[in-house]
């Protein structure tokens, strides 16, 4: 054994001396994934935060998950769900809305919450949007020069909408290598702007990094839970618990939702509990 160890050390020394470098360790790719019915849709962290806003604003307005599907398919086509400050002519933002066409000022359109709300304002005016072809409904709102461009994004949009609106429970997860320091004020502000009065946050006494978010239903709770996961990269959310299941952010894998060994007593089913770093 001693001779084997010596031989290995000698071989390593010779390799280093010959300029052979040790293998480069590639860190895992940061991302968020929705899985519904055996199919998945993947986003990077910026896209995930924006997608969560799009889905949450639909809930605030009392719109069905289908509205989020249409909005997400549109945002995929227009900006790849990124808040772009450029585009064709004066188009900007998540939906590439144009100030010159009455969508709002530059500052307003560059606000994802405002831009999403304006999209939904247009959506609900489209006759039959609840059942019509998603591509055609999106085109009726956007009036794009590429009228069939939304169609290729419909499947991914439906998966994401189902997970992010809570229609499919425990269907979202994220891998964040280095979550920022916990910022409860940022999380509360984003929840309020996204869900309005549908997701009030209450800090848990004695735990500065913890809070409970009361929702009107378990389904809305799953939407808020997914929102908190998406914002693990923006507000430092480390753990999320809801409806008897718990999720903890991981920097090495896409952590799954699991039933904790010791349930938290006294927590209502529609309440989402979060812990920040």
C-alpha positions in Angstrom: 0.0 0.0 0.0 2.8 2.4 0.9 4.5 1.7 -2.4 1.2 2.4 -4.3 0.7 5.7 -2.5 4.3 6.7 -3.3 3.9 5.7 -6.9 0.7 7.8 -7.2 2.2 10.8 -5.6 5.2 10.5 -7.9 2.9 10.3 -11.0 1.0 13.4 -9.9 4.2 15.3 -9.3 5.4 14.3 -12.8 2.2 15.4 -14.4 2.2 18.8 -12.6 5.9 19.2 -13.6 5.0 18.5 -17.2 2.4 21.3 -17.2 -0.7 19.0 -17.0 -3.4 20.8 -15.1 -6.0 19.2 -12.9 -9.5 18.9 -14.4 -11.6 22.1 -14.3 -14.7 21.7 -12.2 -17.7 23.3 -13.9 -20.2 24.6 -11.4 -23.9 23.6 -11.9 -25.9 25.9 -14.1 -28.3 28.2 -12.2 -31.9 27.8 -13.4 -35.5 27.2 -12.5 -37.6 24.3 -13.8 -41.3 23.7 -13.9 -42.5 20.1 -14.3 -46.1 19.3 -15.2 -47.4 16.0 -16.4 -43.9 14.6 -17.1 -42.9 17.6 -19.3 -40.6 20.4 -18.2 -39.9 24.0 -19.0 -36.7 25.7 -18.0 -35.8 29.3 -17.3 -32.7 31.1 -16.1 -33.0 33.1 -12.9 -33.9 36.5 -14.5 -36.6 34.8 -16.6 -38.0 33.0 -13.6 -38.4 36.2 -11.6 -40.2 37.9 -14.5 -42.4 34.8 -15.2 -43.4 34.7 -11.6 -44.6 38.3 -11.8 -46.6 37.6 -14.9 -48.4 34.7 -13.3 -48.9 36.5 -10.0 -50.5 39.6 -11.6 -53.0 37.3 -13.3 -54.0 36.0 -9.9 -54.2 39.5 -8.4 -56.7 40.3 -11.3 -58.7 37.2 -10.7 -57.8 35.8 -14.2 -57.7 32.1 -15.0 -54.3 30.3 -15.4 -55.0 30.5 -19.2 -54.3 34.2 -19.0 -50.9 33.6 -17.7 -50.3 31.0 -20.5 -51.1 33.6 -23.1 -49.0 36.3 -21.4 -46.0 34.0 -21.0 -46.2 32.8 -24.6 -46.2 36.4 -25.7 -43.3 37.4 -23.4 -41.3 34.4 -24.7 -41.7 35.7 -28.3 -41.3 39.4 -27.6 -38.4 39.5 -25.2 -37.5 35.9 -24.1 -39.1 37.0 -20.8 -36.5 39.7 -20.2 -37.1 43.3 -19.4 -35.3 44.7 -22.5 -34.6 48.4 -22.8 -34.5 48.2 -26.6 -36.4 46.6 -29.5 -37.8 47.3 -32.9 -38.4 51.0 -33.3 -39.4 52.2 -29.8 -40.5 48.8 -28.5 -39.2 48.0 -24.9 -39.9 45.8 -21.9 -41.2 42.3 -21.4 -43.9 42.6 -24.0 -42.1 45.0 -26.3 -44.8 47.6 -25.9 -44.3 51.0 -27.7 -44.7 54.3 -26.0 -45.6 55.9 -29.3 -48.6 53.5 -29.6 -50.1 54.5 -26.2 -48.8 51.7 -24.0 -47.4 54.1 -21.5 -44.2 56.1 -20.9 -40.7 54.5 -21.1 -40.5 54.4 -17.3 -43.9 52.7 -17.0 -43.3 50.1 -19.6 -39.9 49.2 -18.1 -41.8 48.3 -14.9 -42.7 44.6 -15.3 -45.8 44.9 -13.1 -47.1 47.8 -15.2 -46.3 46.2 -18.5 -47.9 42.9 -17.4 -51.0 44.8 -16.3 -51.3 46.6 -19.6 -51.0 43.3 -21.4 -53.9 41.9 -19.4 -55.9 45.1 -20.0 -55.7 44.3 -23.7 -56.2 40.6 -23.3 -59.6 40.8 -21.5 -60.9 43.0 -24.4 -60.3 40.2 -26.9 -63.5 38.4 -27.6 -63.2 34.7 -26.7 -59.8 34.9 -25.2 -60.7 32.3 -22.6 -61.1 29.6 -25.3 -59.5 30.9 -28.5 -56.2 29.8 -30.0 -53.5 31.1 -27.8 -51.3 32.4 -30.7 -54.3 34.2 -32.3 -55.3 35.8 -29.0 -51.8 37.0 -28.3 -51.6 38.5 -31.8 -54.9 40.3 -31.3 -53.3 42.0 -28.3 -49.9 42.7 -29.8 -50.6 43.2 -33.5 -47.1 41.9 -34.3 -45.4 41.9 -37.7 -44.8 38.2 -37.0 -48.5 37.1 -36.5 -47.7 33.4 -36.0 -44.7 33.8 -33.8 -46.3 33.0 -30.5 -47.3 29.5 -31.5 -43.9 27.9 -30.9 -43.9 29.0 -27.3 -47.4 27.7 -26.3 -46.3 24.4 -24.8 -43.6 25.9 -22.5 -45.9 28.7 -21.5 -48.7 26.3 -20.5 -46.3 24.3 -18.3 -44.9 27.4 -16.6 -48.4 28.9 -16.1 -49.7 25.7 -14.5 -46.8 25.6 -12.1 -46.6 29.4 -11.4 -50.3 29.9 -10.8 -50.6 27.0 -8.5 -52.8 25.0 -10.8 -50.2 22.1 -10.5 -48.9 21.9 -6.9 -45.2 21.6 -6.0 -44.2 21.8 -9.7 -41.5 24.4 -9.5 -37.9 24.4 -8.3 -34.7 26.4 -8.7 -31.0 25.9 -8.4 -29.2 29.0 -7.1 -25.5 28.6 -6.3 -25.1 31.7 -4.1 -28.4 33.2 -2.9 -28.0 36.8 -1.7 -28.5 37.8 1.9 -32.0 37.6 3.0 -34.1 40.7 2.3 -37.6 40.4 3.8 -38.4 44.0 2.8 -37.8 43.3 -0.9 -39.8 40.0 -0.8 -42.7 41.8 0.9 -42.6 44.7 -1.6 -42.6 42.3 -4.6 -45.4 40.2 -3.2 -47.5 43.2 -2.6 -47.0 44.6 -6.1 -47.6 41.2 -7.7 -50.5 39.8 -5.7 -51.9 42.9 -4.1 -54.0 41.9 -1.0 -54.0 38.3 -2.1 -50.7 37.5 -0.3 -50.1 39.6 2.8 -46.8 38.8 4.5 -46.4 38.7 8.3 -43.0 38.4 9.9 -42.8 35.5 12.4 -42.0 36.9 15.9 -38.5 36.0 17.1 -37.3 35.0 13.7 -36.2 38.1 11.7 -35.5 36.0 8.7 -38.9 34.2 8.7 -42.4 35.1 7.6 -45.8 33.7 6.9 -47.9 34.6 3.9 -51.6 34.1 4.2 -53.4 33.3 1.0 -57.1 32.7 0.1 -56.7 29.1 -1.1 -54.1 26.3 -1.3 -53.8 26.9 -5.0 -52.9 30.6 -4.6 -50.5 29.4 -1.9 -48.7 27.2 -4.4 -48.4 30.2 -6.7 -46.9 32.3 -3.9 -44.6 29.4 -3.0 -43.3 29.2 -6.5 -42.9 33.0 -6.5 -40.8 32.8 -3.4 -38.7 30.1 -5.0 -38.2 32.2 -8.1 -37.1 35.1 -5.8 -34.6 33.0 -3.9 -32.1 34.6 -6.3 -33.5 38.1 -5.7 -34.5 38.2 -2.0 -32.4 35.4 -0.5 -35.2 33.0 0.2 -33.7 29.7 1.5 -36.7 27.6 2.5 -40.4 27.5 1.5 -43.1 25.5 3.2 -46.7 25.0 2.1 -49.5 22.5 2.4 -47.4 20.0 4.4 -44.4 20.1 2.0 -41.1 21.9 2.2 -38.4 23.0 -0.2 -34.9 24.2 0.5 -32.8 26.0 -2.1 -29.7 24.1 -3.3 -26.6 25.3 -5.0 -25.8 21.9 -6.5 -29.1 20.4 -7.6 -32.7 21.1 -8.4 -34.1 20.4 -5.0 -37.5 18.6 -4.8 -40.4 19.4 -2.6 -40.7 16.9 0.3 -42.9 16.2 3.3 -41.0 17.2 6.4 -40.5 14.6 9.1 -41.8 17.1 11.7 -44.8 19.1 10.4 -45.1 22.7 11.6 -48.0 22.7 14.1 -50.8 25.3 13.8 -50.1 26.4 10.2 -53.2 26.7 8.1 -53.1 24.8 4.7 -53.3 28.1 2.7 -50.4 29.7 4.5 -46.9 29.8 2.9 -44.0 29.9 5.3 -40.6 31.3 4.2 -37.2 31.5 5.7 -34.5 33.8 4.4 -30.7 33.7 4.6 
